[in-house]
Amino acid sequence: MQKGSFSLTTSFQVFYMLLTLLGLYFSLIAGTQAECPVQLNRRRVVVRYGDSVAVNCNTSVQHQGIGWEASEGAVGMTKDKNLITWRVSELKEWVIKPYCFINYKTGEPCEVQLPVTVYKTPDNVSISTVDHSGPMMEGKQYKLQCDVHNVAPVQYLTVKWYKGETLLNQTIFTNTSETPVNETVTLQIRPDRDDDGAQYRCEAELDLGAEGPQPHPKNSSNPLNVEVYYKPRHSNSTETIIKKDEVILDCTVKANPAPRYTWRSDHLEEEISSSVLKSSTLSPGNYTCIATNARGNDSKVFIIKSTDNCIPIILGIIVPVVVISVILIYIYLTYYKKTRMGHYDVKKPKAHELLAQTEQSL
């Protein structure tokens, strides 16, 4: 039992030593690769699909061979140079991972990989409404759709929504596909009367980092013009007008579709469809205008008063003002007399009296 136990313990010790040596070997390799004595003149390459690319790899140490390994543009190992260039005149591979390698010292190889991002701007960016056509109704919810066609890589894409020049929303993507894809994004809107005639658009932007093109490539859709139907709505429901030689009652109000107008009053003898009443013969009284379209209606009451009827109103304003003014003047004079008391002598002789007294003494 003791011998078997000793043998089992020894086996574990040997196994542990092998694992330790193996870990040390891999750490030495990793350390060697981390300290690979080659330099690339570009840390990362961002290139448009089909464009040319060139990156230099050089070393300052003695070596037994240096080269580029790549699926396109590979450079065979050479011992006579310290600088070699990976070059592709038309890069048409979406996924490519070139690396520069070197054999140095006792033939130990190391390599440095060049990160390459191949991008493509969208073929087309378009905007549309979902399951709807024609004018939109105020207060209802609608969905806009933006379609981005054939863009890569999608992880660098941002789709932005604009109303005019105002940014409404934006969407980023987590898809890591490196080849071209189509993307669809939607936006919920609830238009009101102020949105009638507004222009919506979506924009696809590729932010490829500091090594990418500046400014960022952008593709924008054509604007989507929105027409909104909304009911008439007057700024106030009543208006008082003092009758003069000519009276103008203006009931014009914004609405879409354009409203029609009707007037109601005991003083009107015929139906009037105009938004404005202009006359010198309108009698004092109430005149109600109703503006109506397919979305609803709104009314406004014009109250015409004659100048005779205005006298009580004018008196009602003037009389309180006069009374308040008299009270304020009385308070002021009373306060003034009290504060000035003792500052002068009312019995003090005047100048001509002093002169007479002087002449008598002479």
C-alpha positions as CSV (number, residue, x, y, z in Angstrom):
1,M,0.0,0.0,0.0
2,Q,2.8,2.4,0.9
3,K,4.7,1.6,-2.3
4,G,1.7,2.0,-4.5
5,S,0.8,5.2,-2.7
6,F,4.4,6.6,-3.3
7,S,4.2,5.6,-6.9
8,L,0.9,7.5,-7.4
9,T,2.2,10.6,-5.7
10,T,5.3,10.5,-7.9
11,S,3.2,10.3,-11.0
12,F,1.2,13.4,-9.9
13,Q,4.5,15.2,-9.3
14,V,5.8,14.4,-12.8
15,F,2.5,15.4,-14.4
16,Y,2.6,18.7,-12.5
17,M,6.2,19.4,-13.6
18,L,5.2,18.7,-17.3
19,L,2.3,21.1,-17.1
20,T,4.6,23.7,-15.5
21,L,7.2,23.3,-18.3
22,L,4.6,23.4,-21.0
23,G,3.1,26.6,-19.5
24,L,6.6,28.1,-19.4
25,Y,7.3,27.2,-23.0
26,F,4.1,28.9,-24.2
27,S,4.8,32.0,-22.1
28,L,8.3,32.2,-23.6
29,I,6.7,32.0,-27.1
30,A,4.2,34.6,-26.3
31,G,6.8,36.8,-24.8
32,T,9.0,36.4,-27.9
33,Q,6.0,37.3,-30.2
34,A,5.1,40.3,-28.0
35,E,8.7,41.5,-28.4
36,C,8.9,40.7,-32.1
37,P,11.5,43.2,-33.5
38,V,9.5,44.4,-36.5
39,Q,7.6,47.6,-37.0
40,L,4.7,48.4,-39.2
41,N,4.3,52.0,-40.5
42,R,0.5,51.8,-39.9
43,R,-1.2,50.3,-36.8
44,R,-4.4,49.7,-38.6
45,V,-5.6,49.9,-42.2
46,V,-9.1,51.1,-43.3
47,V,-9.5,50.8,-47.1
48,R,-12.5,51.1,-49.4
49,Y,-13.4,47.9,-51.2
50,G,-11.5,47.8,-54.5
51,D,-9.0,50.6,-53.6
52,S,-5.2,50.1,-53.3
53,V,-3.3,49.6,-50.0
54,A,0.4,49.6,-49.1
55,V,2.0,49.0,-45.6
56,N,5.7,48.8,-44.8
57,C,7.3,46.3,-42.5
58,N,10.9,46.9,-41.3
59,T,13.4,45.6,-38.7
60,S,16.7,46.8,-37.3
61,V,18.0,43.5,-36.1
62,Q,20.0,40.9,-38.0
63,H,17.7,38.2,-39.3
64,Q,17.5,35.0,-41.4
65,G,14.5,36.1,-43.3
66,I,11.6,38.6,-43.4
67,G,8.3,38.5,-45.4
68,W,4.6,39.1,-45.6
69,E,2.0,36.3,-45.3
70,A,-1.4,37.2,-46.8
71,S,-4.2,35.7,-49.0
72,E,-3.6,38.6,-51.4
73,G,-0.3,40.6,-51.9
74,A,2.0,38.1,-50.0
75,V,5.7,38.8,-50.1
76,G,8.1,35.9,-50.0
77,M,10.8,35.7,-47.3
78,T,14.0,37.5,-48.1
79,K,17.3,37.7,-46.2
80,D,18.7,40.7,-48.1
81,K,16.3,43.4,-46.9
82,N,15.2,45.0,-43.7
83,L,12.1,46.7,-45.2
84,I,9.4,45.1,-47.3
85,T,6.0,46.3,-48.4
86,W,2.7,44.6,-48.5
87,R,0.9,46.1,-51.5
88,V,-2.4,45.3,-53.2
89,S,-3.6,47.5,-56.1
90,E,-7.3,46.5,-55.8
91,L,-8.3,45.0,-52.6
92,K,-11.3,42.8,-53.2
93,E,-11.3,40.5,-50.2
94,W,-13.7,41.4,-47.4
95,V,-11.8,39.4,-44.8
96,I,-8.0,39.6,-45.0
97,K,-5.4,39.2,-42.2
98,P,-1.9,39.9,-43.4
99,Y,1.0,39.6,-41.1
100,C,4.7,40.4,-41.3
101,F,7.0,37.7,-40.0
102,I,10.8,37.4,-39.3
103,N,13.2,34.7,-38.5
104,Y,16.0,35.9,-36.2
105,K,18.5,34.7,-33.6
106,T,18.6,30.9,-33.8
107,G,15.8,30.7,-36.3
108,E,13.0,31.6,-33.9
109,P,10.1,33.0,-35.9
110,C,7.8,35.8,-34.8
111,E,5.0,37.7,-36.5
112,V,3.0,40.9,-36.2
113,Q,-0.5,41.0,-37.7
114,L,-1.9,44.0,-39.5
115,P,-5.6,44.8,-38.7
116,V,-7.4,45.5,-41.9
117,T,-11.0,46.9,-42.2
118,V,-12.5,46.8,-45.7
119,Y,-15.6,49.1,-46.0
120,K,-18.2,49.9,-48.5
121,T,-20.7,52.8,-48.4
122,P,-24.4,52.0,-49.1
123,D,-25.6,51.6,-52.7
124,N,-28.8,53.3,-51.7
125,V,-30.5,54.9,-48.7
126,S,-34.3,55.3,-48.9
127,I,-37.2,56.4,-46.6
128,S,-40.8,55.5,-46.8
129,T,-44.0,55.2,-44.7
130,V,-45.1,51.7,-43.5
131,D,-48.7,50.6,-44.4
132,H,-49.8,54.2,-45.2
133,S,-50.1,56.6,-48.1
134,G,-51.5,60.1,-48.5
135,P,-51.9,62.7,-45.8
136,M,-51.4,61.9,-42.2
137,M,-53.9,62.8,-39.5
138,E,-53.0,65.0,-36.6
139,G,-52.4,63.1,-33.4
140,K,-52.3,59.6,-35.0
141,Q,-49.2,57.4,-34.9
142,Y,-47.3,56.4,-38.0
143,K,-44.2,54.4,-38.8
144,L,-41.3,55.6,-41.0
145,Q,-38.9,53.1,-42.5
146,C,-35.3,53.6,-43.6
147,D,-33.7,51.0,-45.9
148,V,-29.9,50.9,-46.2
149,H,-28.7,48.7,-49.0
150,N,-25.3,46.9,-49.4
151,V,-23.1,48.4,-46.6
152,A,-20.1,47.0,-44.8
153,P,-19.0,46.5,-42.1
154,V,-22.3,47.1,-40.4
155,Q,-20.8,47.3,-36.9
156,Y,-19.5,50.8,-37.8
157,L,-22.8,51.9,-39.2
158,T,-25.1,54.5,-37.5
159,V,-28.5,55.4,-39.0
160,K,-29.8,58.9,-38.0
161,W,-33.3,60.3,-38.4
162,Y,-33.8,64.0,-39.1
163,K,-36.8,66.3,-39.3
164,G,-35.5,69.2,-41.2
165,E,-32.1,69.8,-39.6
166,T,-33.2,68.5,-36.2
167,L,-31.8,65.1,-35.1
168,L,-34.6,62.9,-33.9
169,N,-33.1,59.5,-33.2
170,Q,-30.2,57.2,-34.2
171,T,-29.5,53.5,-34.3
172,I,-26.2,51.6,-34.0
173,F,-25.7,47.9,-34.9
174,T,-24.1,45.0,-33.0
175,N,-23.8,42.7,-36.0
176,T,-20.2,41.8,-36.6
177,S,-20.6,40.8,-40.2
178,E,-17.7,42.0,-42.4
179,T,-19.4,41.5,-45.7
180,P,-22.1,43.8,-47.2
181,V,-25.6,43.5,-45.7
182,N,-29.0,45.3,-46.0
183,E,-30.4,46.9,-42.9
184,T,-33.9,48.3,-42.1
185,V,-34.7,50.8,-39.3
186,T,-38.1,52.2,-38.3
187,L,-39.1,55.3,-36.4
188,Q,-42.5,56.0,-34.8
189,I,-43.9,59.5,-35.2
190,R,-47.1,61.3,-34.1
191,P,-47.4,64.4,-36.2
192,D,-49.3,67.6,-35.2
193,R,-50.4,70.7,-37.2
194,D,-46.9,72.2,-37.0
195,D,-45.5,69.2,-38.9
196,D,-47.6,69.9,-42.0
197,G,-45.1,70.4,-44.8
198,A,-42.2,69.0,-42.7
199,Q,-39.4,67.0,-44.4
200,Y,-38.1,63.7,-42.8
201,R,-35.0,62.0,-44.0
202,C,-32.6,59.2,-42.8
203,E,-28.8,59.2,-43.0
204,A,-26.4,56.3,-43.0
205,E,-23.0,57.2,-41.5
206,L,-19.9,55.0,-41.3
207,D,-17.6,55.9,-38.4
208,L,-14.5,53.8,-39.1
209,G,-12.3,55.4,-36.4
210,A,-9.3,57.6,-36.5
211,E,-7.7,55.6,-39.3
212,G,-10.8,55.8,-41.4
213,P,-11.8,58.6,-43.8
214,Q,-12.5,62.1,-42.3
215,P,-15.2,63.4,-42.3
216,H,-17.1,60.1,-42.0
217,P,-18.8,58.9,-45.2
218,K,-22.5,59.7,-45.2
219,N,-25.3,58.7,-47.5
220,S,-28.7,60.5,-47.1
221,S,-32.1,59.5,-48.4
222,N,-34.3,61.9,-50.4
223,P,-36.6,63.9,-48.1
224,L,-40.0,62.6,-47.3
225,N,-42.5,65.5,-47.4
226,V,-45.3,65.0,-44.9
227,E,-48.8,66.5,-45.3
228,V,-50.8,66.6,-42.1
229,Y,-54.6,67.1,-41.9
230,Y,-55.8,69.1,-38.9
231,K,-59.0,70.8,-37.8
232,P,-59.6,74.6,-37.6
233,R,-58.6,76.1,-34.2
234,H,-59.0,79.8,-33.5
235,S,-56.6,81.5,-31.1
236,N,-59.6,82.9,-29.1
237,S,-63.3,82.1,-29.0
238,T,-64.6,85.6,-28.7
239,E,-63.7,89.1,-30.0
240,T,-65.3,92.4,-29.1
241,I,-65.4,95.2,-31.7
242,I,-66.5,98.8,-31.3
243,K,-68.7,99.8,-34.3
244,K,-67.2,102.6,-36.4
245,D,-67.9,103.7,-39.9
246,E,-66.8,100.3,-41.2
247,V,-66.7,97.0,-39.4
248,I,-64.4,94.1,-40.4
249,L,-65.0,90.6,-38.9
250,D,-62.1,88.4,-39.9
251,C,-62.7,84.7,-39.1
252,T,-59.8,83.3,-41.2
253,V,-58.1,80.3,-39.5
254,K,-55.4,77.8,-40.5
255,A,-56.6,74.3,-41.2
256,N,-55.9,71.4,-43.6
257,P,-57.9,70.8,-45.8
258,A,-58.9,74.4,-46.2
259,P,-62.0,75.1,-44.2
260,R,-65.4,76.4,-45.4
261,Y,-67.1,79.2,-43.4
262,T,-70.7,79.8,-42.3
263,W,-72.0,82.8,-40.3
264,R,-75.0,82.9,-37.9
265,S,-76.7,86.0,-36.6
266,D,-80.1,87.5,-36.2
267,H,-78.9,90.5,-38.1
268,L,-77.8,88.6,-41.2
269,E,-80.4,88.3,-44.0
270,E,-78.5,86.0,-46.3
271,E,-76.0,83.1,-46.0
272,I,-72.4,84.2,-46.2
273,S,-69.5,81.8,-47.0
274,S,-66.6,84.2,-46.9
275,S,-64.2,84.2,-44.0
276,V,-64.4,88.0,-43.7
277,L,-67.4,90.2,-43.2
278,K,-66.7,93.8,-44.1
279,S,-69.6,96.3,-43.9
280,S,-70.6,99.7,-42.7
281,T,-74.2,98.5,-42.1
282,L,-73.7,95.7,-39.6
283,S,-75.9,96.2,-36.6
284,P,-74.6,95.8,-33.0
285,G,-75.0,92.3,-31.7
286,N,-73.4,88.8,-31.8
287,Y,-72.1,87.2,-35.0
288,T,-71.0,83.6,-34.9
289,C,-68.5,82.2,-37.5
290,I,-68.0,78.4,-37.9
291,A,-65.0,77.1,-39.7
292,T,-65.4,73.5,-40.8
293,N,-63.2,70.9,-42.7
294,A,-63.0,67.1,-42.8
295,R,-61.2,66.9,-39.4
296,G,-63.7,69.0,-37.5
297,N,-64.9,72.5,-36.8
298,D,-64.4,75.5,-34.5
299,S,-66.5,78.6,-33.9
300,K,-65.8,82.2,-32.9
301,V,-68.2,84.9,-31.7
302,F,-67.8,88.5,-32.7
303,I,-69.5,91.0,-30.4
304,I,-70.2,94.3,-32.1
305,K,-71.0,97.2,-29.7
306,S,-72.0,100.8,-30.6
307,T,-70.2,103.8,-29.3
308,D,-73.3,104.6,-27.1
309,N,-72.9,101.2,-25.4
310,C,-69.3,102.1,-24.7
311,I,-70.0,105.0,-22.5
312,P,-70.7,102.9,-19.4
313,I,-67.5,101.0,-20.1
314,I,-65.5,104.2,-20.4
315,L,-67.1,105.6,-17.2
316,G,-66.5,102.4,-15.4
317,I,-62.8,102.8,-16.2
318,I,-62.4,106.6,-15.7
319,V,-64.3,107.1,-12.5
320,P,-62.3,104.6,-10.4
321,V,-59.1,106.1,-11.8
322,V,-60.1,109.6,-10.8
323,V,-61.2,108.5,-7.3
324,I,-57.9,106.7,-6.7
325,S,-56.0,109.7,-7.9
326,V,-57.8,112.1,-5.5
327,I,-57.1,109.7,-2.6
328,L,-53.4,109.5,-3.4
329,I,-53.1,113.3,-3.8
330,Y,-54.8,113.8,-0.4
331,I,-52.5,111.3,1.3
332,Y,-49.5,112.9,-0.2
333,L,-50.4,116.5,0.8
334,T,-51.3,115.4,4.3
335,Y,-48.0,113.6,4.7
336,Y,-46.0,116.5,3.2
337,K,-47.5,119.1,5.6
338,K,-46.7,116.9,8.6
339,T,-43.1,116.3,7.5
340,R,-42.5,120.0,6.7
341,M,-44.0,121.3,9.9
342,G,-41.4,123.3,12.0
343,H,-39.1,124.0,9.2
344,Y,-40.3,127.6,8.7
345,D,-42.0,130.4,10.7
346,V,-45.4,131.6,9.4
347,K,-45.1,134.8,11.5
348,K,-41.7,135.8,10.2
349,P,-41.9,139.3,8.7
350,K,-41.8,139.5,4.9
351,A,-39.1,141.5,3.1
352,H,-41.3,144.7,2.4
353,E,-42.4,144.8,6.1
354,L,-38.7,144.8,7.2
355,L,-38.0,147.6,4.9
356,A,-40.9,149.8,6.2
357,Q,-39.7,149.2,9.8
358,T,-36.2,150.3,8.9
359,E,-37.5,153.6,7.3
360,Q,-39.5,154.4,10.4
361,S,-36.5,154.0,12.7
362,L,-34.6,156.4,10.5
